């Protein structure tokens, strides 16, 4: 029972609805943990006491039994301190942000590849302006080979090689501090949500 404060008349503790919302949030967190691989799980600050319950939840495939095991996992997680659960949530959010950044970088690479194939030397000059370390001749040759492949309906080997070359260039530029946020293509998703 929550009870009331004798002086102010306010209820002590959370309402039942709030307790239910908190329990469902922890259940969802448990489901996220069960969905992770062992390698991903090892990178998170999950207490050792929860690992056997997570593994057991993965092992059980029967729907009702799996649901029961997830509820038991959530019960065990509720016994942990709020700081532990917050640390797990933060680590999962960082992983999500990293994945979004990686996807955005791949979209930038694809956009540059498409521009090089469509616009030719104009796009190449702009790319060289943003990434001075780029090998102009190699990029031009890969773009030509890709166009030739398309014309002859051959497998996209040069197309993939152009992507790899651009990815290395753009990721090296990103780690060196060069910003590729000046990407002129409007189709590139914005990660500043």
N, C-alpha and C positions, 0 to 999 in steps of 0.2 A: 504494500500500500504506500501510496505517495504521501498522503496527508497534506495538511495545510500549515503554513507558518502562523503561529498563534498571534504574533504581533501585527503582521501585514495582511493576513488572510490569503496570501498567494499560495498556489500549489507548489509543493516541493518536488523537484525532479521533472523529468520529461513526461509528456503526455503519452498515452498508450499508442496513439497514432505516430508520434515521433519515434518511439521505441521500435515500432513496426518498420518504419522507413529505414532506421539505422540497421536493423537486422537484415532487411532486404538488400541494403547496400553492401553489407559484409558478405551476404550470400553471393551477390554478383561478383565481388572481389574474389571469393573462393572459386567461382566458376572460371574466372579469368586465369587464376593460378593453375587450375586443373588443365586448362587448354594449352598451357605452355609446355615446351619440351624440357627435358632435364637440363640441357645446356642453358636455356633461357632462364630457367628457375634458379640455377646456380648463381646467376648474376644478380639476383634480387636478394634483399636482406630478409629472407624468410627464416624464422626461427626453426631450429632443428626439430623441435617438438611437433611442428605442423607437417613436416615432410612425409612421414609415414601415412598421414591421413590424406594428403594430396595424391600420393602414389596409389593408395587403396581406392580413391575415387576414380582414378584413371582406369584401374584394373576392372572395376565392376561395369558391366555393359547392360545389364537388365535395367530397364527404364526406372521402375519404382525403386529398386535397390540403389541405383545410382543417385536418384533424387534424395533418398534417405541418407546416403553417405555424404552428399553435398551439404545437407542440413546439419549433419554431425560435424563436418569440417567447419561450417560457419559457427557452430556452437563453440568449437575449440578456438576459433579465431577471436570470438567475442571475449574470451578469457585473457587474451593478450592486451598489453597496454595500447592506448590510443596512439602513442608515438611510434610503436612498431607498425601498426596498420597504416599510419600516415606515411612512414618511410617506404612501405611496399607500394602504396598508391603513387608516391612521387617517382619511384623508380619505374613503375609501369608507364607513367605519363612521359618521362624522359625518353623511354624506348619508343613511344608513339611519336614524339616530336622528332626523334632521330630518323624514324622511318619516313615521316612526311618530308623532312629535309632531303633525304636520299631520293625519294620519288620526284621531288621538285628539281633536283639536280639532273636526274635522268630525262625529265621533260625538257630542260634547257638543252641538253645534249641532242635530243631528238629534233628540237626546233632548229638548232644550228645545222644539223645534218640536212634537214629538209630545205633550209634556206640556201645552203651551199649547192644543193642539187638544182634548185629552182632558179636562183639568181646568179650563180656562177662567181665571177671575179669580184663583183660588187660586194657580195656577202663575205667573200674571202678577205677582201681588204678591210672590212669592218671587224672581222674576227681577228685579223692580225693586229688591228688597232687596240683591241681589248686584251689580246694575249700575244705580246711581242715575241714570246719564246716559241710560237707555233712554227712548224715546218711548212712553209708556203707550198713548196714543190710537192711534198708528200700528200698534203691535203688536196691540192689541185689534181694530182694523178689519181688519188682514190675516188674523187668526185667523177672524173672522166670514166674510170673503170666501172663505177656504179651505173652511170648512164648507159654505157655500152652493154653491161649485163642486162639491164632492163630492156634495151632495144632487141637483144637476142634471146630474151626469155631464159636466161641462164640462172642458176642458183645465186642467191644474194651474198656471195662471199665478200666482195669489195664493199658492199653496203654495210655489212657487219664490221668489217675492218675499219671503215670510216667512222662508225659509231665508237669502236674501241679507241681509236686514235683521238677523237674529240673528247671522249670521256676522260682519258688520261690527261689531256691538255687542260680541260676545264676543272677537274678535281685538283690537279697540281696548282692551277691558278688560284683556286679557292683556298688551299692550304697555305699558299704563299701570300695571301692577303688581297689578291686581285678579286674585285667583286664582279660577278657575272649577273648581278641584279639588273643591269642595264639592258637586259635582253629585249630586243625590239619586238618580238613576237607576242601578240596579245593572247595567244592560246595557252601560254605558260601559266599554270595555276599560281596564285599568290599564297604564300605560306604565312602571311602576317595576320591570320584570323584571330 
